[in-house]
Amino acid sequence: MDTLKELKRRSGISMDKAKVQESINNKVIIRRNIDPPALTADDWELFMSKEGAEEAAVALNNALAEAVNAGMSGEEVESAMHGLMSRLSKFGAMDTEPRYVLTTLLRRIFGKDYGDI
C-alpha cells in the first residue's frame, strides 16, 4: 500500500486537495527582497583579531541577501550560508555564535519556523 496515500487517508486529507496543494506549491515561487544587512565582524561574532574579519562579515552579509533575493527557501539559504561560513572558518564563522546569528537572521526573514517555508 502507498504510505503517502494511507497517511493522507488517515489524516482526512482528500487526494484531490493534496494534488491541488502540491500543484500550487510547485507553481508559486515566493521571493523576498532584502538589502544586505549591515552586520560587522563583531555582530557576526567573528574573530576580530584576524585581519580580514570585516571583509568576511561583508561577504556573509552579501551572500545572505543574494540567497534570499534569489528565492531560496530558509533551509536552502542556511545550507548556502554554511558553505560560505565553512570557507571562512579561519575567522571563526562556523563557531556556535555565528551560526546562532545566522539562525536569528533567518527567523527574522522567514519567520519562526523557517525550515517549513
ABEGO torsion letter per residue (X at the ends): XBAAAAAAAAAGBBAAAAAAAAAAAAABBBBBBBBBBABBAAAAGBBAABBGAAAAAAAAAAAAAAAAAAGBBAAAAAAAAAAAAAAAAAAGAABAAAAAAAAAAAAAAAEABAAAX
